Amino acid sequence: MKKYIIKSIVVFFILTLSVNTFAQEETEKKEEKPVRNPFESSTLIETQTVIGPTEKELELIIHHRFGSMNNGFSDLFGIYSASNIRMGLQYGITDKITIGIGTEKNNKLTDLNAKYAVFQQTRSGSMPVSVSVHANISVDSRDEVQFGTDYEFIDRLSYFGQIIVARKFTDDLSIQIAPSYSHFNAVDTSYQHDKIGAMIGGRYKFTKKIAVLFEYHQPFNINPVHDYQNDIQPGAAIGLEIGTSTHAFQVFVSNYQDIMAQKNYVMNTRKFDSKGILIGFNITVSF
C-alpha cells in the first residue's frame, strides 16, 4: 500500500512538472509573438506604417485631399476647391510581404509599391522595435508635351524608398521614425531631382476605437539649391482616426496636397499655415 502511495505521489509530481513546463513553453511562445496592432492600418496619415495586410488579405485605400482652407467659409474651407484623390489596393502575400498598386489624380500618377516587415516587435520585448522597408515606383501619365522636347519614357518615372522603425510603447501609444530617399528622373528647373528626408509620427488612442494621429516630414537637400529653385517646405499633419476590425477612417489637416511621398518631399511649397493647410481624409477597408 505504501509503495502504491509513493508511486502515485511520484507520478503526480512528474505530471505536474510536465504540465507546468508545457504551460511555461506555451507562454514563452505566446510572448514571442508580434505585438498586437501597433497601428490601425498600413497608412498613418501621409506615410506608411510598419504594418500591412495579413496573408491573403486585400486592403482598399482611398486618399482624399481638398483644396486650401485659405478662402474660408466662402469655399467651405477648401471642400469646394479642386481636390486630389488616390485609390489603391494592397495585398498580403504573407504576413510580412505586401504588394500594391494605386493611381492618383494629380499628374495622373500610377504607382507600384511593396513593403517587407524585416523585424516585428515582440510581446516579450526580445525584439524591441518593428522595422519595415517600403518602396514605390510611379509613372506620370500626362501628355508627352509636359516632358520637353527630348522626351523619353524614363522621364515619366519617379522612385521612393523608406525604412520605417516603430515601437509600441503602451497599449495606447505607438511612435515611428522613417528616413527616406526620393528621386525623379525628370523635373523642371524649379525643383531638384533628389531629396533625402526624415519623418516622425505616431498614434495615441484615447478610447478603444478613436486615436489622435500626428506626423512631421523634413526634407533635406542632397545638392546645393540654386536661386531659381523653389524653397521646399517640410510637411506636418494632425488628425483623428476611428478604427474597427476591418475599417479605418482618418480625418486630418495637412500642408501636403499631393499623396505620393516623392511628390511631397521633392515638390511641396505649401507651408503649414492658414494659406497652406487643407482638410484630408483616408479610408482603409480590409477584406
N, C-alpha and C positions, 0 to 999 in steps of 0.2 A: 504493500500500500504506500509506504514511504517513497519507494523508488518511483512509483507511478506519479506521486505528487511532485517529486523533484523533477522528473522528466517533463511533466506538464508545465512547471514553472519555467524550465529552461526553454521549452518550445514557445511559451508565451513571450518571454523576453526576446527571443530571436525574431519572432513575428513582429513584435512591437518595434524593434530596432530596424527591421526591414521596411516597415510601413513608414517610420519616421525618415529613414534615408531616402525612400522613394518620394515622399512628400517634399523633402528638402531639395531634391534634384529637380522636381517639377517647379518648385518655387523659384529656383535659380534660373531655370529655363524661361519661366514666365518673366522674370526680371530682365533677362537679356533681350526681350522683345523690344521693338522700337516704341518710343513714347507715342501716346495717342494724340492725334490731331494737334500738332504744333501750330498749324494754320488751318483755316476752314476750307480753303480751295487752293488751286495751283497759282492763283493770282492774288497779290496783296492789294495794290491799287494800280500803279503804273508798271509794276515789275513782277517777275515770277517769284514764287516761294520755293522752298526746298522740296515740297511735296508735289505729287502728280496723281493722276488716276491710278487706281489699283489694277491688278492684272485683269485684262479683258473688259475693263470699264471704259466707257465712252463719255467724254465731257464736252458739252456745248458751252461756248463762252461768247457773250455779247458785250462789247465795249461801246459806250456811247459818250461823246463829249459835245456839249452845247457850245454856243459862242460865248464871247467875253461878257462878263457881267457889267461892263463899263457903262452901258446905256441905261442901266437901272430898270425901273418898272415899265417904261415905255417899250422895252424889248423883253419884258418879263425876265430880266436878269440873264439874258442870253439864250433863253429857250426858243425864242422866235428867230434867232440868228442862224446862219449857216452852221451846220453841225458836222461832226466826223463820227464815223461808226466803223467798227470791225466785228466780223463774225468769224469764229474759229472752232475747230474740232480738235480734240486731243484724245489719244487712245493709249491705254496702258498695255504695252506688250508684256511686261512683267510688272511686279510691284516696284521695280527700280527704274525701268526704262519706259519713257514716254515719247511718242512722236505726234506731230500735229501739223495742221495746215490752216491758213486763215487768209482773209482778204480785208483790206482797209480802204475806205472811200478816198481819203486824201491821197493824191498821186496814184491812185489805183494800184496800191501795193499788195502783192500776193506773196505770202511767206511760207516756207517750210521750216519747222522747228523741231528740236529734240531736247530731252532732258534725261540726265542719268544721276541717280542717287548713289554717290560714291560711298558715303557713310551715313548711318542713321543713328541718332541719339537713342541710347538705351534707357530703359526704366531703372536699371541698377546703377547707372552712371558710369559703367565701364567705357562707354563712348559718350563723352560729354556734349558733343555737338553733332548736328547733321550737316553734311556737305553735299551739295548737288552742283552739277555742271549743266548750263543751259546755253544753247546756241541757235541762231536762225540765219537763214539766207533769204533775202527779199528781192523781188523783181518789180521794178517800176514799169507799169504798163501804159504810160502816157504815149502820145504820138511821138514819132521819131524827131520831129522838129524841136522838141524840148531838150534834145541832147547835142545840138550843134551840128556843124557841117561834117565833122569826121566821125559820124555815128558808127558804133559797133554794138552788138547785143550786150557785150560785157559791161557797157556803160550803164545798163539798167540795174546792175546788181549792187547790193549792199549787204553787210555782214555785221553780226553782233555776237559776242561771246561773253559769258559771265560765270564766275564762281560764286556760289551762294553758301554762306556759312550761317547757321541758325542755331539758337538754343531756346528750348522751352524751360524757363526758369521756374515757373509755378503753373498750376492748372489754368491760371488766367493770363499770364504774361509770356509772350514769345518775342524775341528780337532777332533780326538778321542783318548781316552786312554783306556787301557784294561788290568786289572790284570787277571792272568790265573793260572791254575794248570794242570800239565801233569803227567801221570803215565803209566809205563809199568809193566805188570805182570812178565815178564822175560827179563833180559838183561844179556850180558856177563859182566865180571868183570871190563871192561874198562869204564862202564857207571853206573849211578845211576838209581834207579827205579823212582824217583820223582824229579820234579822241579816245583817251582813256577816262575812266570815271570810277566813282565810288558811291555806293548807296548804303544808307542805313534806314531801317524801317521796322515796324513791329505791330503787334496787336495786343490789346488789353481787353479781356472780357469782364464786363461788369454785371451781366446776367448770364444765364445759361445759354441764351441764343443771340445776345447782342454784344458787340465789341466795338471799341474805338480802334481805328487804323491810322498809321502815320508813316510818311516816307520823306526822305530828303536825298536828292541826287546832285552830286557835284562833278561836273566835267572838268578835265584837265587837258591843257594843250600839250601835244607832242612836239609840234613845230612852232616857231615864233609866229605871232599873229601880226599881219600887215595892217596898215592904216585903212585899207579899203575893205577889210573883212569885218563881219558883224561881231559884236560882243555877245558871246553865247552865255545865257543865263542858267544858273542852277534851277532844279525843279523841286517843288515841295507839294505835298498833298496831305490832307487830313479828312477823315470821313468816318461813317458808321457802317457796320456790317451786321446783317441779320442772316443767321445760318441755320439750316436744318440738316438732316442726314443726307439729303440729295440736292439741296439748293443753297446757294449763297448769293445774297443781294447786297451790293455795296453802293452807297451814295456818298459823294465827297466833293470838295473843292480842290482845284489843282491849277497850276500855270502851264501844264502841258496839254496842248490840243491834239498833237499827233500821238498815235498809240504805239507805233513801232518804236522800240527803245533806241535804235540807232538814229532815227529822225529826231527824237527828243534830245539826245546827248550832243548831236553834231549841229543841229539847226535851230534850237529853241532860242528865241529872242524875247520872250514874254517874261516879265518879272512877276513875282508873287505879290501883287498889289491890286488896288481897285481896278486898274486898267488891264491887268493881265490874267487875273484868275477867272475860272469858269466852273460851272457845275458839270459833273460827270457821274455816270453810274456803270457798274459791271454786273452782269447776271451770269452765274455759273450753274449749270444743270448737269447732274450725273445720271447715267443710265446703266 
